[in-house]
Amino acid sequence: MGEGVLLIHLLETGTDIRYIQQLLGHNSLKTTEIYIYITDIAKSYIH
């Protein structure tokens, strides 16, 4: 859950996706994009 909250904060403040990729340790940008998509879905249930 903590990673998701951090990810939402970073996205909302305009953090570059490549920085998020490195932060999460993803080799592929596609993995980060999927993670962001899943986080967006979860966020829609929270708000």
N, CA, C and O atoms as a GROMACS GRO file, in nm:
protein
  188
    1MET      N    1   0.082  -0.120   0.000
    1MET     CA    2   0.000   0.000   0.000
    1MET      C    3   0.086   0.125   0.000
    1MET      O    4   0.053   0.222  -0.067
    2GLY      N    5   0.195   0.125   0.072
    2GLY     CA    6   0.281   0.242   0.080
    2GLY      C    7   0.336   0.284  -0.055
    2GLY      O    8   0.342   0.403  -0.085
    3GLU      N    9   0.376   0.187  -0.136
    3GLU     CA   10   0.427   0.218  -0.270
    3GLU      C   11   0.320   0.286  -0.354
    3GLU      O   12   0.350   0.379  -0.429
    4GLY      N   13   0.198   0.240  -0.344
    4GLY     CA   14   0.089   0.298  -0.421
    4GLY      C   15   0.063   0.442  -0.384
    4GLY      O   16   0.042   0.527  -0.471
    5VAL      N   17   0.065   0.471  -0.254
    5VAL     CA   18   0.043   0.608  -0.207
    5VAL      C   19   0.156   0.698  -0.256
    5VAL      O   20   0.131   0.810  -0.301
    6LEU      N   21   0.278   0.650  -0.247
    6LEU     CA   22   0.392   0.727  -0.295
    6LEU      C   23   0.381   0.749  -0.445
    6LEU      O   24   0.406   0.860  -0.493
    7LEU      N   25   0.344   0.647  -0.519
    7LEU     CA   26   0.331   0.658  -0.664
    7LEU      C   27   0.225   0.762  -0.700
    7LEU      O   28   0.247   0.845  -0.789
    8ILE      N   29   0.112   0.759  -0.633
    8ILE     CA   30   0.006   0.856  -0.660
    8ILE      C   31   0.058   0.997  -0.634
    8ILE      O   32   0.035   1.088  -0.714
    9HIS      N   33   0.128   1.016  -0.524
    9HIS     CA   34   0.183   1.149  -0.492
    9HIS      C   35   0.281   1.195  -0.599
    9HIS      O   36   0.275   1.309  -0.644
   10LEU      N   37   0.370   1.107  -0.641
   10LEU     CA   38   0.469   1.143  -0.742
   10LEU      C   39   0.402   1.180  -0.875
   10LEU      O   40   0.441   1.277  -0.940
   11LEU      N   41   0.302   1.104  -0.914
   11LEU     CA   42   0.231   1.132  -1.039
   11LEU      C   43   0.156   1.263  -1.032
   11LEU      O   44   0.155   1.340  -1.128
   12GLU      N   45   0.092   1.289  -0.919
   12GLU     CA   46   0.014   1.412  -0.904
   12GLU      C   47   0.103   1.536  -0.903
   12GLU      O   48   0.057   1.646  -0.936
   13THR      N   49   0.228   1.519  -0.864
   13THR     CA   50   0.319   1.634  -0.861
   13THR      C   51   0.403   1.645  -0.988
   13THR      O   52   0.494   1.727  -0.995
   14GLY      N   53   0.373   1.561  -1.087
   14GLY     CA   54   0.438   1.573  -1.217
   14GLY      C   55   0.576   1.511  -1.228
   14GLY      O   56   0.654   1.550  -1.314
   15THR      N   57   0.606   1.415  -1.142
   15THR     CA   58   0.735   1.348  -1.147
   15THR      C   59   0.749   1.268  -1.277
   15THR      O   60   0.655   1.201  -1.320
   16ASP      N   61   0.865   1.274  -1.338
   16ASP     CA   62   0.892   1.204  -1.463
   16ASP      C   63   0.879   1.052  -1.444
   16ASP      O   64   0.927   0.996  -1.346
   17ILE      N   65   0.814   0.988  -1.540
   17ILE     CA   66   0.790   0.844  -1.532
   17ILE      C   67   0.921   0.764  -1.528
   17ILE      O   68   0.926   0.657  -1.467
   18ARG      N   69   1.024   0.813  -1.592
   18ARG     CA   70   1.153   0.741  -1.590
   18ARG      C   71   1.217   0.744  -1.452
   18ARG      O   72   1.286   0.650  -1.413
   19TYR      N   73   1.195   0.852  -1.376
   19TYR     CA   74   1.242   0.858  -1.238
   19TYR      C   75   1.166   0.757  -1.153
   19TYR      O   76   1.224   0.686  -1.070
   20ILE      N   77   1.034   0.750  -1.175
   20ILE     CA   78   0.952   0.653  -1.102
   20ILE      C   79   0.997   0.511  -1.136
   20ILE      O   80   1.002   0.425  -1.049
   21GLN      N   81   1.028   0.487  -1.263
   21GLN     CA   82   1.078   0.357  -1.306
   21GLN      C   83   1.202   0.318  -1.228
   21GLN      O   84   1.211   0.205  -1.178
   22GLN      N   85   1.296   0.408  -1.217
   22GLN     CA   86   1.420   0.381  -1.143
   22GLN      C   87   1.391   0.360  -0.995
   22GLN      O   88   1.447   0.271  -0.932
   23LEU      N   89   1.304   0.443  -0.940
   23LEU     CA   90   1.269   0.434  -0.798
   23LEU      C   91   1.209   0.298  -0.763
   23LEU      O   92   1.239   0.241  -0.658
   24LEU      N   93   1.125   0.248  -0.853
   24LEU     CA   94   1.060   0.118  -0.829
   24LEU      C   95   1.148   0.000  -0.869
   24LEU      O   96   1.116  -0.115  -0.838
   25GLY      N   97   1.260   0.028  -0.937
   25GLY     CA   98   1.352  -0.078  -0.976
   25GLY      C   99   1.306  -0.158  -1.096
   25GLY      O  100   1.346  -0.274  -1.113
   26HIS      N  101   1.221  -0.099  -1.178
   26HIS     CA  102   1.173  -0.169  -1.297
   26HIS      C  103   1.274  -0.157  -1.411
   26HIS      O  104   1.326  -0.049  -1.437
   27ASN      N  105   1.302  -0.269  -1.477
   27ASN     CA  106   1.391  -0.268  -1.593
   27ASN      C  107   1.320  -0.211  -1.715
   27ASN      O  108   1.381  -0.145  -1.799
   28SER      N  109   1.193  -0.238  -1.724
   28SER     CA  110   1.115  -0.197  -1.841
   28SER      C  111   1.018  -0.084  -1.805
   28SER      O  112   0.953  -0.087  -1.702
   29LEU      N  113   1.012   0.014  -1.892
   29LEU     CA  114   0.917   0.124  -1.873
   29LEU      C  115   0.773   0.071  -1.882
   29LEU      O  116   0.683   0.126  -1.818
   30LYS      N  117   0.753  -0.034  -1.959
   30LYS     CA  118   0.619  -0.095  -1.971
   30LYS      C  119   0.569  -0.144  -1.835
   30LYS      O  120   0.451  -0.130  -1.804
   31THR      N  121   0.659  -0.201  -1.755
   31THR     CA  122   0.621  -0.248  -1.622
   31THR      C  123   0.573  -0.131  -1.538
   31THR      O  124   0.473  -0.143  -1.467
   32THR      N  125   0.643  -0.020  -1.545
   32THR     CA  126   0.604   0.099  -1.469
   32THR      C  127   0.470   0.151  -1.517
   32THR      O  128   0.386   0.191  -1.436
   33GLU      N  129   0.448   0.151  -1.649
   33GLU     CA  130   0.321   0.197  -1.704
   33GLU      C  131   0.205   0.110  -1.655
   33GLU      O  132   0.098   0.161  -1.624
   34ILE      N  133   0.226  -0.021  -1.649
   34ILE     CA  134   0.123  -0.113  -1.599
   34ILE      C  135   0.097  -0.084  -1.451
   34ILE      O  136  -0.018  -0.081  -1.408
   35TYR      N  137   0.202  -0.065  -1.376
   35TYR     CA  138   0.189  -0.036  -1.233
   35TYR      C  139   0.109   0.093  -1.213
   35TYR      O  140   0.024   0.101  -1.124
   36ILE      N  141   0.138   0.194  -1.295
   36ILE     CA  142   0.066   0.322  -1.287
   36ILE      C  143  -0.081   0.301  -1.321
   36ILE      O  144  -0.169   0.357  -1.255
   37TYR      N  145  -0.109   0.222  -1.423
   37TYR     CA  146  -0.246   0.194  -1.464
   37TYR      C  147  -0.323   0.126  -1.350
   37TYR      O  148  -0.436   0.165  -1.320
   38ILE      N  149  -0.262   0.026  -1.288
   38ILE     CA  150  -0.326  -0.045  -1.177
   38ILE      C  151  -0.347   0.049  -1.059
   38ILE      O  152  -0.451   0.044  -0.993
   39THR      N  153  -0.250   0.136  -1.032
   39THR     CA  154  -0.262   0.232  -0.924
   39THR      C  155  -0.376   0.330  -0.951
   39THR      O  156  -0.448   0.368  -0.860
   40ASP      N  157  -0.391   0.372  -1.077
   40ASP     CA  158  -0.501   0.461  -1.114
   40ASP      C  159  -0.636   0.396  -1.089
   40ASP      O  160  -0.730   0.461  -1.043
   41ILE      N  161  -0.646   0.268  -1.119
   41ILE     CA  162  -0.772   0.194  -1.094
   41ILE      C  163  -0.799   0.192  -0.944
   41ILE      O  164  -0.911   0.219  -0.901
   42ALA      N  165  -0.699   0.159  -0.865
   42ALA     CA  166  -0.715   0.155  -0.719
   42ALA      C  167  -0.754   0.292  -0.665
   42ALA      O  168  -0.838   0.303  -0.576
   43LYS      N  169  -0.692   0.396  -0.719
   43LYS     CA  170  -0.720   0.532  -0.676
   43LYS      C  171  -0.865   0.568  -0.701
   43LYS      O  172  -0.926   0.639  -0.621
   44SER      N  173  -0.922   0.521  -0.811
   44SER     CA  174  -1.061   0.553  -0.842
   44SER      C  175  -1.157   0.494  -0.739
   44SER      O  176  -1.265   0.548  -0.718
   45TYR      N  177  -1.118   0.385  -0.675
   45TYR     CA  178  -1.202   0.326  -0.572
   45TYR      C  179  -1.189   0.401  -0.439
   45TYR      O  180  -1.280   0.398  -0.357
   46ILE      N  181  -1.076   0.467  -0.419
   46ILE     CA  182  -1.052   0.540  -0.294
   46ILE      C  183  -1.125   0.674  -0.294
   46ILE      O  184  -1.181   0.714  -0.192
   47HIS      N  185  -1.124   0.742  -0.408
   47HIS     CA  186  -1.183   0.877  -0.414
   47HIS      C  187  -1.326   0.871  -0.441
   47HIS      O  188  -1.392   0.974  -0.450
   0.00000   0.00000   0.00000
